[in-house]
Amino acid sequence: MKVILTSLNARFIHSNLAIRYLKTYTKSICPGINIKTMEFTINDHTDNIVRQIYIQKPDVLGFSCYIWNITQTLEVVEILKKVNKDLLIVLGGPEVSFDAKDLMLNNKYVDFIIKGEGERSFKEFLTALKERKDYNNIPGLVYRDEARVIENDTPPPIIDFKQIPFPYDEFKTLENKILYYESSRGCPFRCQYCLSSTAGNLRFLPIKRVKEDLLKLIEYKPRQVKFVDRTFNCVKSRALDIWKFIMEHDNGITNFHFEICADLLDKEMLTLLSRARTDLIQFEIGVQSTHKKTLEAIQRKMDLDKVKAAVKQLGKNNNIHLHLDLIAGLPYEGYNRFKKSFNDVYNLQPEMLQLGFLKLLKGSGLRKTASEHGYVFKDNPPYEVLKNNYIEYDDLLRLKSIAELIEKYYNTHRFDTSLNFVIVNCFDTPFDFYEEFASFWQTKGYFNISHSNESLYKILYQFYQEKGEKHELFRDVLKFDYLLHNRHGKIFTWFNENPIKDFKNRCFNFLKKEENIRKYLPEFIGLPAKKIYKNVNFEGFQYDVIQIYRDPKKIYAEKKPTTVLFKYDTGPQVIKKAWFRAVNI
């Protein structure tokens, strides 16, 4: 019997942990069954997906189903069943676990659905299929019996997590992809917008097993290992032990991503984390809202003062990438109240701010109580909210425009100095800036077209021309931001001209002086000036842009010709921000 387990991932860089669990768990208990995994993305053409699966000639085909792939998955399944009526189609995952019987009644090409945690049920299903036994005792299984669809009464089992093998039996198909890892299942919290609130008991792998697994992942040296534990630091001792282990076995390449509750970080944790290599660890922190009534309604327990204090301390350490989340459309949070949540989180200056929009997922608490809050939402995946008693569709559309500008400007960090300058000098709050900037984009029709790197800088300058003073000063600030992130980029012609005469010769003379190299570029000691020049950049500015960088309120600064030396990372990683100093040439 040949079994293929597959899924349509959202992006190429993603991998699917669920199908790997099913494969390794079933193979360890059901020898003789040939199980293969295949992965595609939602951007792959449906016909190509069908072709690649069909030529494998599987007897059983299992799909892992989520809100982002269910529509295309059902299309693939229908075509495959039409060309091979004997192929058995099995679906699993969160998108089919809460209305499995109805889904099968409406999609005659689906033969089986396994609800909930699937490892044990999938193993029993394959055993029954191989031994030609009945399906009626398999927990969590929904199946066809001629014209009927039968849903077994026994609920999906809670897996003994310790019995599930390490999910990666090989790494050859995972090059350049994120590897997902799970050291615990379940969640200690009951947030009503999240399916993790329905996940059942919180279970942990033994710490010895976690360390053995991590050594295998660290040895492979992937770019990122993403822990999918719903609240990784809910048990302090485990979190500390794992972070220490990762730091002690750091391979210098792999980054580890964790979803955490920031208010659970105490002094001991923060002290340990301050010693981590820069970019070894990433934290995703779901703030979602700073409105107390909203947090109570969604049953999200959080001490906001502790969250702010922890995030500020992590920011001071400047070695851990922070990703903070907000959700628009939650109960009791209208447009004006959401402004405060936005400003509260923005002012914490995380590396990434994710402005998401509430989705009423099947099985979630908010979907069950949707009528209480007047929710109107899309009938089809991803079930995104369109309006409720507190916020209108017009308002959500405005927030979507703001979210797009957050992605284009804030989250890229290519405009940090410029954004700070505009916000501090021209607006009362960050939200006021993004709201008006989004309106400017809408009026100009900029949301409807793609933009080059130069175009994004120029649009911000156009906007500032309508809002601010000293336009020449702001052009210098934009040029400074550009040079921080573009090592070999050609200076745009509309930037301020270099005010310093005989500039190139002055730069070479600077690099020929040993005392300058020792002071600013000690790693280049002994190299000729021409070779050093290829690894650095000099640029002249009409204003002291470094003063503006440190204090963006210096809007009335007088002209002061300044030369800035930029030094870029020469390693394999993407340049984040150049090292820079003001120098005399």
C-alpha positions as CSV (number, residue, x, y, z in Angstrom):
1,M,0.0,0.0,0.0
2,K,1.4,3.3,-1.1
3,V,0.5,6.4,0.9
4,I,1.3,10.0,0.1
5,L,0.9,12.8,2.7
6,T,0.9,16.3,1.4
7,S,-0.1,19.9,1.9
8,L,-0.2,23.2,0.1
9,N,2.0,25.6,2.1
10,A,1.4,29.3,2.1
11,R,5.0,30.0,0.9
12,F,7.9,28.0,-0.5
13,I,10.0,28.8,2.6
14,H,7.5,27.0,4.8
15,S,7.4,23.3,5.6
16,N,4.6,21.2,7.0
17,L,5.2,19.6,10.4
18,A,1.9,17.7,10.6
19,I,2.5,15.4,7.7
20,R,6.0,14.6,9.0
21,Y,4.5,13.6,12.4
22,L,2.0,11.3,10.7
23,K,4.8,9.7,8.6
24,T,7.3,9.1,11.4
25,Y,4.6,8.0,14.0
26,T,2.9,5.6,11.6
27,K,6.1,4.1,10.1
28,S,7.4,3.3,13.6
29,I,4.2,1.3,14.3
30,C,3.0,0.1,10.9
31,P,6.0,-1.5,9.1
32,G,5.5,-2.4,5.5
33,I,3.4,0.6,4.6
34,N,5.2,2.8,2.1
35,I,4.6,6.4,3.2
36,K,6.0,9.4,1.2
37,T,5.6,13.2,1.8
38,M,5.2,15.8,-0.9
39,E,4.9,19.5,-0.4
40,F,3.5,22.2,-2.7
41,T,2.4,25.8,-2.2
42,I,-0.8,27.7,-2.9
43,N,1.1,29.5,-5.7
44,D,1.7,26.3,-7.6
45,H,-0.7,25.7,-10.5
46,T,-3.4,23.2,-9.6
47,D,-2.8,21.1,-12.8
48,N,0.9,20.8,-11.9
49,I,0.0,19.6,-8.3
50,V,-2.4,17.1,-9.8
51,R,0.2,15.8,-12.3
52,Q,3.0,15.4,-9.7
53,I,0.7,13.4,-7.3
54,Y,-1.0,11.3,-10.0
55,I,2.3,10.0,-11.5
56,Q,3.2,8.6,-8.1
57,K,0.1,6.3,-8.3
58,P,-0.7,6.4,-4.6
59,D,-3.4,4.2,-3.0
60,V,-4.1,6.7,-0.2
61,L,-3.7,10.4,-0.4
62,G,-3.7,12.6,2.8
63,F,-4.0,16.4,2.8
64,S,-3.2,18.7,5.7
65,C,-5.9,21.4,5.5
66,Y,-5.8,25.0,6.7
67,I,-7.7,28.2,6.0
68,W,-5.2,29.3,3.4
69,N,-5.3,26.0,1.3
70,I,-8.7,24.3,1.8
71,T,-10.3,25.8,-1.4
72,Q,-7.4,24.7,-3.7
73,T,-7.0,21.4,-1.8
74,L,-10.7,20.5,-2.6
75,E,-10.1,21.4,-6.2
76,V,-7.0,19.1,-6.4
77,V,-8.9,16.3,-4.7
78,E,-11.8,16.5,-7.1
79,I,-9.6,16.3,-10.2
80,L,-7.6,13.4,-8.8
81,K,-10.7,11.4,-7.8
82,K,-12.2,11.9,-11.3
83,V,-9.1,10.4,-13.0
84,N,-8.7,7.7,-10.4
85,K,-11.9,6.6,-8.7
86,D,-10.1,4.0,-6.5
87,L,-7.8,6.6,-4.9
88,L,-8.7,7.1,-1.2
89,I,-8.7,10.7,-0.2
90,V,-8.1,11.5,3.5
91,L,-8.3,15.1,4.9
92,G,-7.1,16.3,8.3
93,G,-6.2,19.6,10.0
94,P,-8.0,22.4,11.7
95,E,-10.0,23.5,8.7
96,V,-11.8,20.2,8.4
97,S,-12.0,19.2,12.1
98,F,-15.1,21.2,13.2
99,D,-17.6,20.5,10.4
100,A,-16.3,17.3,9.0
101,K,-19.6,15.6,8.2
102,D,-21.1,18.6,6.4
103,L,-17.9,19.0,4.4
104,M,-18.0,15.4,3.2
105,L,-21.7,15.6,2.4
106,N,-20.9,18.7,0.2
107,N,-17.7,17.2,-1.3
108,K,-18.3,13.7,-2.6
109,Y,-14.7,13.2,-3.6
110,V,-13.5,13.2,0.0
111,D,-13.6,9.6,1.5
112,F,-12.3,10.2,5.0
113,I,-11.7,13.0,7.5
114,I,-9.6,12.6,10.6
115,K,-10.5,15.2,13.3
116,G,-8.2,16.7,15.8
117,E,-4.7,15.3,16.6
118,G,-4.3,12.8,13.9
119,E,-1.3,10.5,14.7
120,R,-3.1,7.7,16.5
121,S,-6.2,7.8,14.4
122,F,-4.3,7.8,11.2
123,K,-2.3,4.8,12.3
124,E,-5.4,2.9,13.2
125,F,-7.0,3.9,9.9
126,L,-4.1,2.6,7.9
127,T,-4.1,-0.6,10.0
128,A,-7.8,-1.1,9.4
129,L,-7.4,-0.5,5.7
130,K,-4.5,-2.9,5.4
131,E,-6.2,-5.6,7.4
132,R,-9.7,-4.9,5.9
133,K,-11.3,-4.2,9.2
134,D,-14.2,-1.9,10.0
135,Y,-13.7,1.8,10.6
136,N,-16.4,2.2,13.3
137,N,-14.0,2.0,16.3
138,I,-11.4,4.6,15.1
139,P,-11.7,7.7,17.2
140,G,-12.1,11.0,15.4
141,L,-12.8,9.3,12.0
142,V,-15.5,10.4,9.6
143,Y,-16.1,8.1,6.6
144,R,-18.4,7.0,3.9
145,D,-20.5,3.9,4.0
146,E,-22.1,3.7,0.6
147,A,-24.5,6.7,0.5
148,R,-24.1,7.6,4.2
149,V,-21.5,9.7,5.9
150,I,-20.7,8.3,9.4
151,E,-19.0,10.2,12.2
152,N,-17.6,8.0,14.9
153,D,-18.8,9.0,18.4
154,T,-15.5,8.5,20.0
155,P,-13.8,11.9,20.2
156,P,-10.3,12.5,18.8
157,P,-7.8,11.1,21.3
158,I,-5.3,13.2,23.3
159,I,-2.0,11.9,22.2
160,D,0.7,10.8,24.6
161,F,3.1,13.3,23.2
162,K,6.2,11.5,24.5
163,Q,5.5,8.6,22.1
164,I,5.7,10.7,18.9
165,P,9.1,10.3,17.2
166,F,11.3,13.1,16.0
167,P,9.5,14.3,12.9
168,Y,12.5,14.8,10.6
169,D,13.6,11.4,9.2
170,E,15.6,13.3,6.5
171,F,16.6,16.9,5.6
172,K,17.3,16.7,1.9
173,T,14.0,18.3,0.9
174,L,14.2,21.1,3.5
175,E,17.1,23.2,2.2
176,N,16.4,26.9,2.5
177,K,13.2,26.3,4.4
178,I,11.9,27.0,7.9
179,L,12.0,23.9,10.1
180,Y,9.1,23.7,12.7
181,Y,9.5,22.1,16.0
182,E,7.1,21.4,18.9
183,S,8.3,20.9,22.4
184,S,4.8,21.1,23.9
185,R,1.2,20.7,22.8
186,G,-1.8,22.6,24.0
187,C,-2.0,26.0,25.5
188,P,-2.5,27.2,29.1
189,F,-4.7,30.1,27.9
190,R,-8.2,30.3,26.4
191,C,-8.1,33.2,24.0
192,Q,-11.4,33.1,22.2
193,Y,-10.1,34.0,18.7
194,C,-7.6,31.2,18.7
195,L,-8.1,27.4,18.0
196,S,-5.3,26.6,20.5
197,S,-8.0,27.3,23.2
198,T,-9.7,24.1,22.1
199,A,-6.5,22.0,21.9
200,G,-7.0,20.2,25.2
201,N,-4.4,19.3,27.8
202,L,-1.0,21.0,27.8
203,R,1.7,18.4,27.4
204,F,5.5,18.6,27.3
205,L,8.2,16.5,25.8
206,P,10.8,15.4,28.3
207,I,13.6,18.0,28.4
208,K,16.2,15.3,27.6
209,R,14.3,14.4,24.4
210,V,14.0,18.1,23.4
211,K,17.8,18.6,23.7
212,E,18.4,15.4,21.7
213,D,16.1,16.7,19.0
214,L,17.7,20.2,19.0
215,L,21.1,18.8,18.6
216,K,19.9,17.1,15.3
217,L,18.5,20.4,14.1
218,I,21.5,22.4,15.1
219,E,23.8,20.0,13.3
220,Y,21.8,20.4,10.1
221,K,22.3,24.2,10.3
222,P,19.0,25.5,8.9
223,R,18.5,29.3,8.8
224,Q,15.5,29.1,11.2
225,V,13.9,26.7,13.6
226,K,10.4,27.9,14.5
227,F,9.0,26.5,17.8
228,V,5.2,26.1,17.4
229,D,4.6,25.9,21.1
230,R,1.6,28.2,21.7
231,T,3.1,29.8,24.8
232,F,6.7,28.7,25.0
233,N,7.7,30.4,28.3
234,C,4.6,29.3,30.3
235,V,6.9,27.1,32.4
236,K,9.9,29.2,33.5
237,S,12.3,26.4,34.2
238,R,11.8,24.7,30.9
239,A,12.2,27.9,28.9
240,L,15.4,28.8,30.7
241,D,16.8,25.3,30.2
242,I,16.1,25.3,26.5
243,W,17.4,28.9,25.9
244,K,20.6,28.0,27.8
245,F,21.0,24.9,25.7
246,I,20.5,26.8,22.4
247,M,23.0,29.4,23.5
248,E,25.6,26.8,24.5
249,H,25.2,24.9,21.2
250,D,24.9,28.0,18.9
251,N,26.2,27.1,15.5
252,G,26.5,30.7,14.4
253,I,23.9,30.3,11.7
254,T,20.5,29.0,13.0
255,N,17.9,31.4,14.4
256,F,15.3,30.1,16.8
257,H,11.8,31.7,16.8
258,F,9.4,31.4,19.9
259,E,5.9,32.6,20.6
260,I,6.0,33.9,24.2
261,C,4.0,35.9,26.7
262,A,6.2,38.9,27.5
263,D,4.6,39.5,30.9
264,L,6.0,36.1,32.0
265,L,9.6,37.3,31.5
266,D,11.2,38.0,34.8
267,K,14.6,39.4,35.7
268,E,16.4,36.0,35.6
269,M,15.0,35.3,32.1
270,L,15.9,38.8,30.8
271,T,19.4,38.5,32.2
272,L,20.0,35.2,30.4
273,L,18.6,36.5,27.2
274,S,20.8,39.6,27.3
275,R,23.8,37.2,26.7
276,A,22.4,35.6,23.6
277,R,24.2,36.1,20.2
278,T,22.5,38.9,18.2
279,D,19.8,37.3,16.0
280,L,20.1,33.8,17.7
281,I,16.6,34.3,19.1
282,Q,13.4,35.8,17.8
283,F,10.2,36.5,19.9
284,E,6.7,36.8,18.6
285,I,4.5,38.5,21.2
286,G,0.8,38.6,20.6
287,V,-0.4,41.8,22.3
288,Q,-3.6,41.9,20.1
289,S,-5.1,44.9,22.0
290,T,-4.3,47.2,24.9
291,H,-8.0,47.7,25.8
292,K,-8.8,46.1,29.1
293,K,-12.4,45.4,28.2
294,T,-11.4,43.8,24.9
295,L,-8.8,41.6,26.6
296,E,-11.4,40.5,29.1
297,A,-13.9,39.7,26.3
298,I,-11.4,37.4,24.5
299,Q,-10.2,35.9,27.8
300,R,-6.7,37.0,27.2
301,K,-4.9,37.4,30.5
302,M,-2.1,39.8,30.2
303,D,-0.3,42.4,32.4
304,L,0.3,45.2,30.0
305,D,2.6,47.1,32.2
306,K,4.8,44.0,32.5
307,V,4.6,43.5,28.7
308,K,5.8,47.0,28.1
309,A,8.6,46.8,30.7
310,A,9.9,43.4,29.2
311,V,9.7,44.6,25.6
312,K,11.6,47.8,26.5
313,Q,14.3,45.9,28.3
314,L,14.7,43.4,25.3
315,G,14.9,46.4,23.0
316,K,17.7,48.0,25.1
317,N,19.7,44.7,24.9
318,N,19.3,45.0,21.1
319,N,20.1,41.3,20.4
320,I,16.7,39.7,20.0
321,H,14.3,40.3,17.1
322,L,10.9,41.3,18.5
323,H,7.7,40.8,16.5
324,L,4.6,42.3,18.1
325,D,1.0,41.5,16.9
326,L,-2.2,43.5,16.9
327,I,-5.6,42.3,15.8
328,A,-8.2,44.7,14.4
329,G,-11.9,43.8,14.8
330,L,-11.9,42.4,18.3
331,P,-14.9,43.0,20.6
332,Y,-15.4,46.5,22.1
333,E,-12.5,48.0,20.2
334,G,-13.7,50.5,17.6
335,Y,-11.6,52.5,15.2
336,N,-10.8,55.3,17.7
337,R,-9.9,52.9,20.5
338,F,-7.8,50.8,18.2
339,K,-5.7,54.0,17.6
340,K,-4.5,53.8,21.2
341,S,-3.6,50.1,20.9
342,F,-1.7,50.9,17.8
343,N,0.2,53.8,19.4
344,D,0.9,51.8,22.5
345,V,2.6,49.0,20.5
346,Y,4.2,51.2,17.9
347,N,5.9,53.3,20.7
348,L,7.6,50.1,21.9
349,Q,9.5,50.1,18.6
350,P,9.5,46.4,17.9
351,E,11.5,45.1,14.9
352,M,8.3,44.0,13.3
353,L,4.7,45.2,13.9
354,Q,2.1,42.9,12.5
355,L,-1.3,44.5,12.1
356,G,-3.7,41.6,11.5
357,F,-7.5,41.3,11.0
358,L,-9.7,39.1,13.1
359,K,-10.8,35.8,11.4
360,L,-13.7,33.9,12.9
361,L,-12.2,30.4,12.7
362,K,-14.3,27.3,12.8
363,G,-14.4,26.1,16.4
364,S,-13.2,29.3,18.0
365,G,-15.1,30.9,20.9
366,L,-15.7,34.2,19.1
367,R,-17.3,32.4,16.1
368,K,-19.7,30.7,18.5
369,T,-20.7,34.0,20.1
370,A,-20.5,36.1,16.9
371,S,-24.1,37.3,17.1
372,E,-23.6,38.8,20.5
373,H,-21.1,41.3,18.9
374,G,-22.9,41.7,15.6
375,Y,-20.2,40.1,13.6
376,V,-20.4,40.1,9.8
377,F,-17.7,38.0,8.3
378,K,-16.8,36.2,5.1
379,D,-18.5,32.8,4.6
380,N,-15.4,31.3,2.9
381,P,-11.9,31.0,4.2
382,P,-10.2,32.8,5.8
383,Y,-13.5,34.0,7.4
384,E,-12.3,37.5,7.9
385,V,-14.4,40.0,9.8
386,L,-16.1,42.7,7.7
387,K,-17.7,44.7,10.5
388,N,-19.2,44.3,14.0
389,N,-21.1,46.5,16.6
390,Y,-17.9,48.5,17.2
391,I,-16.2,49.0,13.9
392,E,-17.5,49.5,10.3
393,Y,-16.2,48.1,7.1
394,D,-14.9,51.6,6.0
395,D,-12.8,51.7,9.1
396,L,-11.3,48.2,8.5
397,L,-10.5,49.3,5.0
398,R,-8.6,52.3,6.3
399,L,-6.7,50.0,8.7
400,K,-5.8,47.7,5.9
401,S,-4.3,50.6,4.0
402,I,-2.3,51.5,7.2
403,A,-1.2,47.8,7.5
404,E,0.1,47.9,4.0
405,L,2.2,51.0,4.7
406,I,3.5,49.4,7.9
407,E,4.8,46.5,5.7
408,K,6.3,48.8,3.1
409,Y,7.9,51.3,5.4
410,Y,8.2,50.4,9.1
411,N,8.8,46.7,8.9
412,T,11.6,47.1,6.2
413,H,13.6,49.4,8.6
414,R,14.9,51.2,5.5
415,F,13.1,54.4,6.5
416,D,13.6,54.4,10.3
417,T,15.2,57.8,10.6
418,S,12.9,59.4,8.1
419,L,9.7,58.0,9.8
420,N,10.8,59.1,13.2
421,F,11.6,62.6,11.8
422,V,8.2,63.0,10.2
423,I,6.2,61.6,13.1
424,V,8.0,63.6,15.8
425,N,7.9,66.9,14.0
426,C,4.6,66.8,12.1
427,F,2.2,64.6,14.0
428,D,0.8,64.0,17.5
429,T,1.0,60.2,17.4
430,P,2.3,57.5,15.0
431,F,-1.2,56.5,14.1
432,D,-2.0,60.0,13.0
433,F,0.9,59.9,10.6
434,Y,0.0,56.5,9.1
435,E,-3.6,57.5,8.8
436,E,-2.8,60.6,6.9
437,F,-0.1,58.9,4.8
438,A,-2.5,56.2,3.8
439,S,-5.0,58.8,2.8
440,F,-2.3,60.5,0.7
441,W,-1.6,57.1,-1.0
442,Q,-5.2,56.5,-1.6
443,T,-5.7,60.0,-3.2
444,K,-2.7,59.5,-5.5
445,G,-3.7,56.0,-6.5
446,Y,-0.5,54.6,-5.2
447,F,-2.0,51.5,-3.7
448,N,-3.0,50.2,-7.1
449,I,0.5,50.0,-8.6
450,S,3.8,48.4,-7.8
451,H,6.7,50.5,-6.6
452,S,10.4,50.5,-6.9
453,N,12.8,51.2,-4.0
454,E,13.3,54.7,-5.3
455,S,9.6,55.3,-5.7
456,L,8.9,54.5,-2.0
457,Y,11.5,57.1,-0.9
458,K,10.1,59.7,-3.4
459,I,6.5,59.2,-2.2
460,L,7.5,59.8,1.4
461,Y,9.3,62.9,0.3
462,Q,6.3,64.1,-1.7
463,F,4.1,63.6,1.4
464,Y,6.5,65.5,3.6
465,Q,6.5,68.4,1.2
466,E,2.9,68.9,2.0
467,K,3.3,68.5,5.8
468,G,6.7,69.7,7.0
469,E,9.3,72.4,6.9
470,K,12.9,72.5,5.7
471,H,12.5,70.1,2.7
472,E,16.2,70.1,2.0
473,L,16.9,68.9,5.5
474,F,14.4,66.0,5.0
475,R,16.0,65.1,1.6
476,D,19.3,64.7,3.5
477,V,17.6,62.5,6.1
478,L,16.1,60.3,3.3
479,K,19.6,60.0,1.7
480,F,21.0,59.0,5.0
481,D,18.4,56.2,5.5
482,Y,19.0,55.1,1.9
483,L,22.8,54.7,2.4
484,L,22.3,52.8,5.7
485,H,20.8,50.0,3.7
486,N,22.1,50.2,0.2
487,R,25.8,49.5,-0.1
488,H,26.1,49.8,-3.9
489,G,23.0,51.7,-4.6
490,K,23.2,54.7,-6.9
491,I,22.3,57.9,-5.2
492,F,19.0,59.2,-6.5
493,T,19.4,62.4,-8.5
494,W,16.7,64.2,-6.5
495,F,18.7,63.7,-3.2
496,N,20.7,66.7,-2.0
497,E,24.0,67.1,-3.8
498,N,27.2,66.4,-2.0
499,P,28.2,69.9,-0.7
500,I,31.9,69.1,-0.2
501,K,34.3,69.9,-3.0
502,D,37.0,67.5,-4.3
503,F,35.2,64.8,-2.3
504,K,36.7,61.6,-3.8
505,N,40.3,62.8,-3.4
506,R,39.6,63.8,0.2
507,C,38.2,60.3,0.9
508,F,41.3,58.6,-0.5
509,N,43.6,60.9,1.5
510,F,41.6,60.0,4.6
511,L,42.1,56.3,4.0
512,K,45.8,56.7,3.4
513,K,46.3,58.0,7.0
514,E,47.1,55.1,9.3
515,E,45.6,56.9,12.4
516,N,42.2,57.1,10.6
517,I,42.2,53.4,9.8
518,R,43.2,52.5,13.4
519,K,40.5,54.7,14.8
520,Y,37.6,53.9,12.4
521,L,38.4,50.8,10.4
522,P,40.9,48.6,12.4
523,E,39.9,45.5,10.5
524,F,41.5,47.0,7.3
525,I,44.9,47.9,8.8
526,G,47.6,47.2,6.3
527,L,45.4,47.3,3.2
528,P,45.9,49.9,0.5
529,A,43.4,52.7,0.3
530,K,41.9,51.5,-3.0
531,K,41.0,48.2,-1.5
532,I,39.5,49.7,1.6
533,Y,37.5,52.1,-0.5
534,K,35.7,49.2,-2.1
535,N,34.3,48.0,1.3
536,V,33.1,51.4,2.6
537,N,31.2,54.4,1.4
538,F,31.6,58.1,2.1
539,E,28.9,60.6,1.5
540,G,28.6,64.3,2.1
541,F,25.5,65.9,3.6
542,Q,24.4,69.6,3.9
543,Y,23.2,69.0,7.5
544,D,24.5,67.0,10.4
545,V,22.3,64.0,9.8
546,I,23.8,62.0,12.7
547,Q,22.5,64.7,15.0
548,I,19.0,64.2,13.4
549,Y,19.4,60.4,13.7
550,R,20.0,60.8,17.5
551,D,17.4,63.5,18.0
552,P,14.8,63.8,15.2
553,K,13.4,67.0,16.8
554,K,16.3,69.0,15.4
555,I,14.0,70.3,12.6
556,Y,15.5,73.8,12.8
557,A,19.1,72.6,12.5
558,E,21.3,75.0,10.6
559,K,23.2,73.8,7.6
560,K,26.4,72.1,8.6
561,P,28.3,70.2,5.8
562,T,29.0,66.7,7.2
563,T,30.8,63.7,5.8
564,V,29.6,60.3,7.0
565,L,31.6,57.1,6.6
566,F,29.5,54.0,6.1
567,K,30.9,50.5,6.7
568,Y,28.8,47.5,5.5
569,D,28.5,43.9,6.6
570,T,30.6,41.8,4.2
571,G,29.1,38.5,5.4
572,P,26.5,36.3,3.7
573,Q,23.6,37.8,5.5
574,V,21.4,40.6,4.1
575,I,22.6,44.1,5.3
576,K,20.4,45.3,8.1
577,K,22.1,48.6,8.8
578,A,25.5,49.9,8.1
579,W,27.9,51.0,10.8
580,F,28.5,54.8,10.4
581,R,30.5,57.7,11.8
582,A,30.9,61.4,11.1
583,V,34.5,62.0,9.9
584,N,36.6,65.0,8.9
585,I,38.1,64.7,5.4
